[in-house]
Amino acid sequence: MLLLHLLISSTLITVYGQSRTVTGTVSDATSGEAMPGVNLVIKGTTNGTTTDANGAFAIVLKEEDNALVVSFIGYKTQEVAVLPAQTTLVVKLESDVTALQEVVVVGFGTQQKSHLTGAVASTNMDNFMKVPTGDALNALQGQVAGVSVSNATGAPGAAPVVQIRGLGTINGSSPLYVIDGIPSEPSYLNPAEIESISVLKDASAATIYGARGSNGVILITTKRGKSGKPQITINSFVGANDVNLNGVSAVSKAQKNAIMQNAYNNAGLTPPTWTMDNSKFADTRWADAYFKTGLEQKHDLSIAGGTDDVTYSFAGGYYSNNGTVVNTGLNRYNSRLNLEFKNLLHDHLKFNLGVSFVRKDLKNYSEALGQGNADFSPIMSLYTALPHKEIYDATSPNGYAGQDPLLGVVGAGNPIGSQMLQNNTNQDDYLQLNWGADLKVLSWLTYQFKLGVNSENTYNDTFLPAYNFGPGATVETPRTWQERARINSSIFNNLLNIKKEFNDHSIAVLLGQSSERYVMRSVGGSNLELPSSLVPALDAGIGTRNAYGGIVENRLLSFFGRATYSFANKYFIEGSVRKDGSTRFGPENRWGTFYAVSGGWAIHRESFFNIDFISELKPRFSYGVVGNQSIGDYKYQSLITLGSGDPDFPSAVNYPFGLSKPQTVATGASALGIGTPDIKWEQTTTSNIGLDLGLLENKLSFTIDYFQSKTEGMLVERRPPGSAGIQKAPTTNAGNLENKGLEVTATYRNEAGDFQYNISANVGTSKNKITKLGYEGQEFIDGYVEFNNYATTRTAVGTQVGEFYMKEVAGIFQTQQEVDAYKGKDGELLQPNAAPGDFKFVDINNDGVIDDKDKRSFGSGLPKASFGLTFNASWKNFDFTVMFNGTAGNKMYNAFKMEMYRLNASPDLLNSWTPTNASSDVPRLNYTDPNSNYTTASNYFLENASYVRLRNLQIGYTLPAPLAENIGLTRLRVFAGGYNLFTITNYMGFDPGLSNTGKFSRGVDKGFYPISRSFVAGITIGL
């Protein structure tokens, strides 16, 4: 497909005539002062230059070049004609301080930035494109106030966790992604294909998307062609990725021996014999074989151009990241073609067609993400494996060492062998089609049609060969699982746009109808007994062949409208309404109506306003109601299941009857969930007050927004007792939640001769609070450290969602007298099993017993604030970018550290408390841990996870245009830099930015795949 597009585009390239050099000057039209740093670009190309300190320029034009586009910050862009024989130009730029005429993409249309009344943010695409990544969402990190982008894991291909304005509900906190007008999956998108990104944050901006926009909307527009000769651009970078472990290390053999000896001796036990001689056994550094330097590379080719009647844009790309953990990695192949046919029916009709195809090949990494009953990351087994073991064994059938009998049960496991021998891969194909038409019915009336289709085909192949690494680390027979799924979604939009202007009045009306359909069909099979590892096929198995599958379907029908009015470009009012009907609700409550209103006042345009240094002053307000349907399908219906839910043991609920042999086996069924036919739309009411402020001819600008939202009728699972036999709790409208925050963005632009620079900073805060939750006293306990043990979070009335909730440690007992003196109100010992060196747990409720009633809240894994800072500078042909991002006020529960302590596997334990090391904050070593120091969820393992990270550092050089022309190029830029170069934090785990994906367990760190540090070099070539 890529070759076909290249062949088609190559026929459009024309050989042009001789060139000439045009010189000239650019000055301020009012003052006459020379203007350095002004951009001049040949119309229809990317070839250009800038003026020097005296406002002078020189540029090489070809015979067919007939105009220059001249632009500078704070001035009106001019298109200057150049006659065929002309060799000199004098350009005078006029100041433009009356309006920021930037066009911003909003729901189902565009608006001038100066006319916006809602909370809409545009991404700085220059900063965005300088982030060397293959993931478009990762590039958003730290770029937009109020948009939090965090990594649940550093594994290649892992989707970032994106939230707009924190948490406004416990149901589906992810925003809606709309790509070229079609709700789409963003993980397949190539950042190089993107033209613009807008973020709709408040109800007035997002209501037009109804229930789909309840958590905010991210609008992405891909690149389009422009009339002119073909523009061919090649972008490429290569990076070396080093794993960043933040100083977290495993024990050596000697350290492990010392720790075990002390732990056993302090418990009155005899240490194992394998700990008594440091000269015996191996001394393996498991991490050295598990982690590696990864290679990341991205190569993109784009071809764009066209005529006045047809424009085209093609982009093809390849992205690869082979990871920093062995046997992981991602390869992705992207292609996108956008076509636009204009000037049809005497310039009354135009068509546009977009086609995108993506293939992803992924080697999966089994993380313990999410909430509930979840185990640790495989990295835990790496850090707790005995260093006494060898990794490899030439005599083993698979080449990896099994259990050493001299080490006993503790010598089981081989994390390198387990990671390398498994095969867990995904191959996903994603096809997006969108077709649209615009018909100008009258000069003030247009009809727009849009049809979009997304088709995602996924295939997972998991195979485990037989191996024996000891108890708990053995696969007795080769086994395989294979799953396929097809997800088809479609959307059909009909829009009417009315635009009228008369005198100082401007009116725009949008009327629309939309219908969406989602269908997911899946099928899979497994066989847990294959005769050989050489034939990993389902039908080759000699064990039970299990098959399973499912169908999920839902639909959404919507009608919506929006009206905007402005007077004299000073007063702005907008209102919108949308009515949604969703099959996720019962027939009686299927429809919901949502609305919003907003307004703004451009005070700086009033005749009475004469403050010279204020170039823009526009207060804004908005109020609106949006809905939410993110609850899954069929919740209003009671469901039963004929299987156990385990595809490998589907008949577990069947039951034998009768006294004769063989007995009759009847198909069993169990209640899966109780339906709640009266559930209805969850609704969030949001108020927003904003201010757009520009100073010094907009060299310095601020955007400030304060918001409050209240979610009522929140859809909540009301969990029945386990004795009810109900697998899935019924969902009801039984929750309320409040959320509020502040967002500030500041930008400063200036130049001094050849030196130009700009600084952009943003910060966003948010805080949520549950005001109602299910039945009286209901709470969600989660954040389990391992399986269902050691819960660390609680969600209840008065708390934040997933707030840390645990016992409090008030230091370490230093003497037996302190232990004996720590008594309850009746004189009983509060910690009868404690000894000097143990934790002192606080009796929160003063009832004389240390138990679960002595837990209290300790903050949240959600940051109180997230921020970003970007500095860009250029001097002549050099450019420089530095970008920081971070969070403040968030906590992380270091469950990885807790487990390392519990399993006597952390080097920290060498500094544990002893009578001669009484200043240590590490409790005493004791193999039986009678005080439960390491098996109690406490604030000892809760750490401050605030951080500041050098996200991106880049230095580039662009070859002067005349030199580039001499070698047949329109542009040549090379750059080098680093990504995630360093992090300033007090957190002692791998990375404070790894957030987990569960809303009830955010910030519970189970040792996830670490974030890597990258060193990158790249090139941009224009042809």
N, C-alpha and C positions, 0 to 999 in steps of 0.2 A: 504493500500500500504506500509506504514511504517513497519507494522508487517511482511509482506511478505519479505521485504528486510532484516529484522532482522533474520528471520528464515533461509533464504538462506545463509547469511553471517556467521551465527553461525555454520553451518556445516563445514566451512573452518577453524575453530579454532582447533588447535591441542595441546595436552598436551605434554609438553617437559620435558626433564630429569633434572638432578640435576645441580646446579650452582656452580661456582667457582669464586674466587676473583683474579683479575689480577692487579698488581701494576706496576708502572714504572715512567719514567721521560720524559719530552719533553724539548728540547733545540734548540737554533739557530744553524743551520748546519754550518754557517760561523764562528760565534764568540764562539760558545759553551756555551753561557750564558743560564741559565735556563729561561724558559718562563712561567710566571704565566698567568692564565686566558684563557688557550687554551681549546677549545671545543673538547671533544671526545664523539662520538655517536656510539653506536652499529649499524653496517650496517643493514639496513632494518627495523630499529625501531626508535622510538623517545627517547629511553632511553639513558642517557649519563651523563657526569660529566665534570668538569673543573679542570685544574691543580691549585695547591696552590701556595703560594709565592715562593716556592723553585722549581717550575716546576714539582712537584710530583703529582701522581693521584692514585686512587684506584677505580676499577669498577667491578661490579658483572656481570659475563657472564654465560649464560646458555650453556648447552652441545652443542647445535646446533649453537651457535654464533661463527663465524669464522673470523670476521674482525671488525676493528674500523675505523671510518672516523674521521680524525684529521684535524681541521681547525682553522685558526686565521687570523685576519685582516692583510693584507699586505704579507701573506705567501701562498704558494701553498698548496691546500688541498691534503692530502695524505690518501690513503686507506691502512691500515696496517693489514696484515694477522696475525691471532692468532691461533697457533696450538692447538689441543685438550688438550695436557698436559702442555701447556705453562702458566706460572703464572707471568712472568715479561716481561717488554717491555722497550726498549730504542728508543725513536722517535726523529728524527732530522728534523726540518722543514726548507725548503729552501725559501728564500725571493722571492716574486713575485712582482717586481716593473715595469716590462716591459709593462704590459697591465692590464687593468681592464677587466677581462674575463667574466664579468657579461653578460648574454644573455638577450637581450631586445626584447620584442614582438613588431614587426612593422607590417605594412599592409601586410597581406597574407604571413607572415613568421616571422623569427627571425634574429637578427643580434647581433654580439658582441658589447657591449657598446663602446669599444675602436674604432670600425669601423664606428660609426654613424657620419653622416655629416649634418643631419637635426636637428631641434629642437624637440627632443623626450625626455620626462621625464618619469622616472619610479617611482612609488609610493613605499615608504618604507613600506612594508607590516607589519613589526613588529609594527610600529607606528599606522598603519591603524587598525590592529586587536585589539589594546588596547582601541579604542574609543567605549564606550558602547552605541551602537545605533542599531536600526533595519534597518536603511536606509544607503545603501552603498554610496550614493552621499554625505550625511551629513558627513560621516567619511572622505571624501576628503578635507573638509574645512581646509584651512591653511596648506595643505600638499604639494602642488605643485605650484611653481612660475608661475604666469600668469593664474592660474585657480581660478576663483572667484566662490565661492559657498555661496549663501545667502539664507535665509529663507523668502519667501513671507509671511508666516504666521507660527505660532507655532502649528497649529492644527495637531493632529495625522493623519498620512497618506498624509500630504501635500507635494507635490514635491518641492524640492529645486530649486532655479534658478541658473543654472550653465552657466558660460561664460568663454571661452578661449580667452585670449588676448582682453578683452573688447568687444566693438561693432564694427564690420566691415561692418554691413549692417543694414537696418531697417527691413529686412525680415528674420525672424526665426533665432535668435541668439544662439539657443541651439546646442551643438555639436552632432555628430553622436556617438551612443553607439553600439559597436560591441562586443557581448558576444559569445566566442568560435567560432568566424568567422561569426556570424549571426547578422545583424542589429536587435537590440532588445530594448524593453522597460525596463529601469533599475530599475523602482520603484518596480518591483516584485522580485528583486534579493536579496538573503540573503547574507549579508557580510561574513558570515562564510564559504560560498561556494567558495570564491574567492582565487585564487592562486597568481595572479599578475594583476597589472593595469599599462598600458602605456598610455601616453597622447601625441598625435601627434599634434604639435602646428603650424608648418609652412607649406608652400605649398609643399615643397619637400617631407615631410613626409605624408601629407594628400592627395596629388594629386592622389595617387593610388586608392582613394575612390571617386574621381571625385566630382560631384555635392553634393553628400551626405556629403562630408568632408569639405565643404566650411567654416564652423565655428569650425573646429578642430574635432579630433576624439579621443574617449576614448575607448581603447581596453582592454577588461576584459577577463581573462582566468580563468576558474573554475578548481578546484582541480582534479587531476588524481591519479589513484592508481599506486603503485610501487610494483615490485616483492618482495615477502617476506610474512611473516605471517600476518594475519589480524591485523590492527591497529585500535582500537576502541577508540574514543575520545568523551568525553562529555564536552560541554561548557555551562555554565549557569550563568546568572546574574539577579538580582532583584534590582530595583531602586524605590525610593520614589521621586516624582516630585512635587516641590512647584512652584506655579506661581510667576513670578518676575514682579511686576508692576512698578518698578523703581520709587517708591514714588508717582505715579499718584493716587490721591484719589478723591472720590466724596464728596459732601457737606453733612454735617449733617443737621438736621431739623433747628436748631438754626442758622447755617451759611446760609442756604437757605433763611430763613426769613429775616436776616439782609441784604443780598444782594438784595433781591427783594424790600425791603422797601427803600433802598438807590436808586436803579434804578428807581423806580416809583417816589419817591420824587424829584429826580434830573430832571425828565422829566415833573414835574408839574402835576403828576397823583396821584390818590389815590391808595395806595397799596391794594392788595386783602386782604379780611378779614382773610383768612387762614394763613397769614403771621404775624398776630398781637399778637399771644399768643403762646409762646413756650411750654406751658403746654398741649396744645391740640394736638391731632393726634398722630400717631406713630412716631418713629424715627428709620426707617429701614436702615440697612446697606445691601443694595442689593448685593454688591460684596461678602459678607460673604456666601451668599446662592448660588451664581453663580459660584464661583471658589472653587476648592477643591484640596486636596492633591491627586495626581494621582499615580497609580501603573503602573510601566513599568517592563516587564519581558521578557527574551529571553532564550530559551533552545534549544540546538542543539546537535545532535548526528551524528557522522560520522564514517563510516567503510570503510577502504581502504586496499588493498593488492593485491595479485595475484601471478602469476607464470611468467616464462620467455615468455610464450605464450599468457596469458590472464591477464589483470589487471582490477581492478574495483575500483570504488569509489562511495559510497552512502552518501548522506547528507540529513537529515531530521531536520526540525526546526519548532518551534512555537514562535511567537512574539506577544506581547500584550502591548498596551498602552491605558489606559482608560481615558487619558486626564486630564487636570486641569480645564476644563469647564464641567458642568453637561451635560449629554446626548450627549457626544461625545466619540469617541474612535475607536480603530482599533484592529482587530485580524487578524493575517496572518499565514498561514500554508504553509510551503515550503517542497519540496522534489526534489532531483536531483540524477540521476544515470548516471555515465559515465563508459563506457566499451571500452576496446581497445583489439583487437585481432591481435597478431603479429606473425612473423615468418611463414607466409603463403607463399606458392609457393617458398619454399627454401629461405625464408627471403626476398622475393621480393614484398610481398603484406601485407598490414595491413589495418584493418578496425577500425573505431571508431564510437561509437553510444552514443548520449547524449539525455536524456529525463528529462524534468523538468515540474513539475506541482505545481501551486501555487493557493491558494484561499485567497482572502481578503474580510473580512467583515468590513465595515466602516460605522460609524455614522457620516454623513456629518455635517459640520459647514458652514453656509452661509456667506462667506466673500465677501466683496466688492473689489475684486481683478481686476487687469487689468486696461484698459484705457477707455476713453470715458465716456458715461453716466452711472456712477456707484454711488450707495448710500454708506452709511457708514456700517461698521461692526455692528453686533447686540450689541456689547459691548457699542456702543454709547447710545443705549436706556437704558442700565444698569446704566450708569453714569449720565444720564439726568432725570431718573425717580425720581419723588418726594419722598424724604425720609418720607414724611407725610403718605404714604400709607402702609398698611399691605401687606405682601406677600401672606398669606394664609387666607382662609375663609372657615370654616367648613360647612357653610350653602350653599356654592356654589356647583353646580353639579360636577365641576372638582376639587374642593378643593382650588382653587386660587382666590384671591380677585379681584373683578372687580372695575369699576370706583366708587370712593367715591363722591356722589352728593354734599357734602360740599366743595369739592375741584374744582368742575366744570370740564371744558375740560382738564385743566392741570393735573387732576388726572387720566387721561386715561392711559392705558398701564400696563402691568405686565411682565417685561422681564424674570422673572423666569418661570411664567406660559407659556409664548410663547415658551421658549426654551424647557421646559419639555414635553409639550403636543404634539409637532410636532414629526413626524416620517419621517426622511429623511435618508434612508440607501442605501448603495451599496453593492452588492455581485458580485465580479469579479473573474472569473476563467481564468487562464493563462496557456497555454500549449505550451512548446517549444520542438521541435524535431530537432536534427541535426544528420546527418549521413554522414560520409566521408570515403574515401578510398585513400590510397597512393600506387602507383604502381611504383616500381623501374624498369624502362624499360632498362636502361643501368647504368653503375656505375656513370655516370655524368648526367643522365636524369631521372626525375621522373614526373609522371602524378598524379595530385591530383583532386579528385572530392569532391564536398561539396553540400549537399542539406539541407536547413534549412526551417523550417515552424514555424511560431508563430500564435497561435490562441487565441484571447482574447474575452471572452464573459462577457459582463457587464449587470447588472440588477439594475435599480434604482427604488425604491419604496418610494414615497412621499405621506404622508397622513396628513391632517390637520383636527382635530375634530372641531366641532362648539364651539366657545367661544365668550364671550362679555367682553372685558376689556375696553370698551369705544370707542369713535371716533378714527378712524385710527388704532385700535387694536382689530378689531372684525372680526371673520369668521362666516358668517351667517349660512352656511350649511356645513356639513362635505364634504370634497372633496379629490380626490385622483388623482395622476399622476403615471403612470407606464411606464417605458421605457426599452427596451432591444436593445442591439447592439452586433454584431459579427464582429470582425476585424480580417481578415486573411491576413497574409503577408507571402510571400515565396521568397526564393532566391536560385538560382542554379549557382554554380561556377565551371568552368573548368580551371585548372591551369597546366602549364608546367614549371618545374624548371630545369634549366641547371646550373651546377656548375663544374668548371674546375680549377685546380691548377697545375701550372708547374713553376719550379724554384721559383722566387719571385713573380710570377704573380698569381692573384686570380680573377676569373671572375664568376659572378652569373647573370643569366638572368631569369626573370619571364615573362611569357606570359599568359594572362588570358582573359576569357570571363565570363560575369555575366549577369543574367536576374533576375529582381525583379518584383513582382506583389503585389499590395495592394488593398484590397477590404473591404469596410465597408458597412454593411447593418444594418439599424436601423428601429425599429418600436416602436410606443408608443401610449398610449391612455390616456384620462383624462375624468373625470366626476366631475363637480363642484356642484353637488347636490345629496348627498347620503341620504337615509332615516334615517340612524342611524350610529353613530360612531362605533358601534359594528361589522359592516360588511363592511370593507373597500375594497370592491371588485368592479371592474369597471362595471360588469353587474348588480350589485345591485343598481346602480344609477337610479334615476328618472329624472335626468336632461339630457341634450344633451350629447350623447356619441361621443366624438371626437377621431378620429384616424389620425395618421400621421406617416411618415416614410421617408426613403431616402436611396439612393445608391451612393456611391462614389468609383471610381476605377481609379487607375493610374498604369502605368508600366514604367520600366526603363531598357533599354538594353545597355550594356557597353562592350567595348573592351579595354584592357589596357596592358601595359608592363613596365618593369623596368629592368635596367641594372646597375650593380655595378662592379667596378673594383678597385683593390688595388694592390700596388706594394711594396713589402718588408715590409708590414704592416706599411708603412710610408705615402703613398700617396693614397688618396681615392677620387673616383669620382662616382657619381650616377646620373642617369637620368631616368625620368619616363614620361609616356604619357598615357592619357585616353580619350576615345571618348564615350560620353554619348548621348543616345537618349531618350527623355522624352515625354510622352503623355501630359504633362502640357503645351506644346507649340504647335503651329500650325504646319501643315505639312512642311511649308517652312523653319521653324527655329527650327526644332525638335532636331537637332544634335549640339553638342558643343564639341570642342576639347580643352583639358587642358594639361599642361605639366609643368615640373619642372626639375631643374638641381642643383646639390650641390657638394661640395668638401671639403676635409679636409686634413691637413698636420700634422702628428705626429712629430713635431720638436724634441721632446725629444729622439727620436730614431735615430737621425742623429749622425754620427760618430764625427762630430765637436762639438756636444752639450755635455758639461761636467760640467754643473751646478749641483752639487750633491744634493742640497736640493729641486730641481724641479724634480719630478718624472713623471709628465705628463704635456705636453704643446702642445695643439692641437687647432689651429684656424680652424674655419669652416665658410662656406658661403652657402647660398642657394638663389635661385630665382625661382619663379613659378607662374603659373596662375591656379586658380580654379574657378569653376562656382557655381551658386546657382539657385535652382528651387523652393525655399520655398515661393510659392505665392498662394497655393491653386489650385484647379482644375477648368478647364473650363474657365479660364480667357480670352482665345483668342476667345471665342464664346459669342455672344449676347444671353442673357437669358431673359425669361419672367416667371412670376409666376401667377398661377391661384388662389392663396390664399393670405392672408394678411401677412403671416409669423408668426402669433400668433396661436399656435395650439388650443387654447381655443376659438378663434373667427376666424375660417378659412374662413368664407364667407364674410368677411368685405368688400371685393372689388366687391361683386355682386351688381347688380343694378336692381331696378324694372322699368318696362316699361308699358305703356298703361294707358288709363283713366278708364277702367272698373275695377271692384273689383271682385275677387282678381286680382292684377296686375301680369303680367308675370315677374318672376325674372330670369334674364340672368346671366350666369356665367361670372364673371369679370376677367380681366387679367391686369397686369401692368408690365411695364419694370422693370426687376430686375437689369440688368447691361448691359453696352455697351461693346461688345467684341472688342479686339484689336488683330487681327490676325497676326500682324507683331511683336509682342513681342518676344524677344529672351533671351538667357542666360545672366544673370547678371555675370560679371567677376571681380574677385579680384586678383590683382597682388601683390605678397608679396616678399620682400627682407629681408633676415635674416643674420646677422653676429654674430658668436658665438665663445666662447673660453672655452675649457675644461682645467682646471689647477689643477694639483696635487702637493702638497708639502710634504716634510718630509715623504717620502715613502707612500704617499697618506693618511697619517693621517689627513691632511687638504686638502680639495678639494673644487674647485669652478666651477660652470657652469654659464656662462654669455651669454645672448642673447639680441641683439638689433634688433627690427623689424620695418619695415614700410610697410603698405599696402594701396593700392588704389583700390577702387571699382568703376567701371565704368559701365554705363548702368544699374544702380540700378533700380530695379522694384518698381515703385512708383505709388500710387493711385493719379490720377489727378481729384480732386473733382470738379464736376460741381455745378453750383448754385442750391439751393433748388427748384427753379421754374422749373428746368428741369424734375422733377418727377422721377429721377433715384435713386433707393435705394442704389446701390453699384457703387462706382466710378470705372471708367475704369483704368486698370493697364498698364503703359507704361514704357519703358526703359528711364527714364527721371531724373535720380539722380546719383550723384557721391559723394563718401565719402572717407576721408583719416583717417588712424588710425596708431598710432605709440606707441612704448613703450619699456621698458627695463625690463629684468628679471635676477635676481641673486639668485643662490642657493649656500650656503656654508655649509660644513659639517666638523666637527672635531671629531676624535676618538682617545681615549688614554686609558691607564690602569696604575694603580699603585698598584702592589700586587694583592690582591683580589678585589680591587676596579676598575671597568671598567665603562667608561662613553662615551657618544657621544652627540654632540650638532649639531642640524641641523636648519638652518634658511633660509627663502626664502622671497623674495619680488618681486612683479611684478607691473609695471606701465602701463597705457595705456591712450590715449586721442584721441578722434575722432573729426572730423570736417566735416560738410556738405559743399561741394563745388558746388553742383548743386542740384536743387530740383524742379521737375515738370516745370510748366510754370513760367515765370518771376514773382517774388514776391510771389510765393506760399509758404505757411507755414502750419504746423500742430499745432494747438492750442489744448492743452489737460491738463491733470493733474487736472481735475475738482474736487473741494472739495466736492460738492454734485450735483448729476445729471449733468446738463450742466451749473452750476453756479460756479463762482469764479475759472476761469482757472489759473493754476500756471506754466505751461510749454509751451515752444515754440520750434519748430524744423524748422529751415530755413537756408538758405545759410549763412555760417559764424558761425553757432552755433554748439554745440554738439547735439547729439540726445537727445531729452527730456530735454533741458536746462531750468532751472528755469528762469521765465520771469514774472516780477511783478512790482508793484509800490514800491518806496523806502520811508521809514519813516526816517525823519531827527529829531526824538525826539518828545517831547510833548510840546505843547504850555503851558507856565507857567502863562502868564498874558493875559488880553484882549488886551493890547497894542501890544503884539507880534502877536496876531491874526490880528489886524487892520493894522499892518505894513507889513504883508505878502501879497504883491500885485504883479500883473503882470506888464508888460511893459507899459500898458496903464492906470495903476492906479487902476484897478479893484481888488477886493478881490479874492484871489485864492481859499480860503475855506470859503465861506460866512456862512456856517452852523456850523463852528467850534467855540469852546469856550475853555477857559483854561482847560487843562486836556485832550484835544483831540490830536490825531496824527497830525503831520505836514508832509504832503506828498510833495515830491520834484517835482517841475515842470521841468522835465528832458529836454524838448525841448524849454523851455522858451517862450512858445506861450501864456502865460497868462491864460491857462485853465488846470485844473487837470483832465485828462481823460486817455483812454487806450494808447494814444500816449506817455504817461509819464512812460511807463514800460521800464525796462532794464533787462539785464541778470545778474544772481547771482550764476553762477556755476551749478553743476550737481549732480544728485543723484548717478551717477557712481563714485566710488572712484578713486582718482588720483593714489593711491597705495593700494594694499592688501598684507598682510604679515602673516607669521607663524613662530613660534619658538618652537622647541621641544628639551627637555633635557631628556635623558635616562641614568640611572645609575644602577649598580648592585654591590652588595657586598656579597660575598659568595652566600647564597641562597635567598637573598632579592633583589628585583628590585623596581625601582622608576621611574615614568614617570610624566613629567609636560609639558603641551602643551598650548601655547598661540596663538591666532590669532587676526586679526583686520584689520581695514581699515583706510585710511587717506585721507583727502581732499574731502570727500563726504558730501553733504548737505541732510537734510530732511525737508520737509514742514510739520509742525505739524498741519495738518488739524483737528485732533482730539481736540487739544487745542483751535484752532480757533472756532470750533463749540461749545465747552464747554463755551467759553467766550460769544459767541453770544446768547446762551440759558441760560445765568446767572447760570451756573452749576459748576463753578470751584471755589475751595477755594482761588485761587489766587486773585479773585475779592474782597476779604475782604481787600486786600492791594492796592486797586485801588487809583488813584490820587485824592487827595483833596487839597485844599489850605494849610491844615496843614500837609499833607503827600506828599509834592511836589517832593520829591526825588524818588517816585515810578515810575517804568517804565510800570505799568499797567494803561491804559487810564481810564478816569473817567467813572463811572457808569451812564448810561442813558438808560432807557428802550426802547426808540425809536431810539437810536443811530443815531442822525441826521448827524454826520460826517462820518458815515459808517466805524467806526474803526474796527468793527468785521465782516463786510461784504465786505471788500476789501482785495483781495489777495495782501499781502505786505511782505516785507522781515522781518517784526516784528515776523512773525510765521515761518520764515526760520531759521533753526538751524544747527550748526556744528554737523554732525553725525559720526565723526571719533571716533574710539573706540579701546580699547585693552581688550580682554576677556580671562580669564582663562578657556580655553576650556575643558581641561581634566587634572585631578590630580589622580594618581593611585599609590598605594603601594601594592606590591605582595610578596608572600613567596612561594618558591618551596621546597617541601620536598626532602631531599637528596635521591639520587637514591637507595642506599641500603635499607633505611627505606621504601621507596615506594615499593621495591621488596618484602620486608617482609610481606606486606599486600596485595600482589597480583596485584600491580599497576606498570605501567611503568612511570607514572608521576602524580603528584598531586600539583596543584598550587591554592592558594586562593588569592584573592585581594579585596581591598576596595578603594573607592575614590569618587570623585565628578565630575560633568559635568556641564559646564556653571556656575561655582561657583560665579564668580563676573565679572562685566564689568566696566571699567573705561571710562567714556564718559561725555561730556557736554550736550548731548541730553536729553531733558526733557520729552520725550514720553516714551512709554512702552519699546521699544528696538531699538537701532540704526541699528541692523542687519536685521530688517524686511524691505524688499526692495520693496514690491509690484511686480507684474509680468509684467505690461505693460511697454514696452520700452519707450513710450512717457510719462509715469506717474511714473517712478521709483523714489522712495523716497518720494512719497506723502502718508503720514501716516494717515490712516482713522481709527485707533484704532484696529489693527489686533489682532488676537488670540496671546497672549504673549508667548514668549519663557520661558520654565521652567528651574528651577535649580534642579539638580538631585544629589541624594546621592545613591551610587551604591555599591553592594557587589556581588562577583561572585566566581566561582570555575571552574577549568579545571581538568579533570580526564582522564588519559590515561590507557587503559586496554590492 
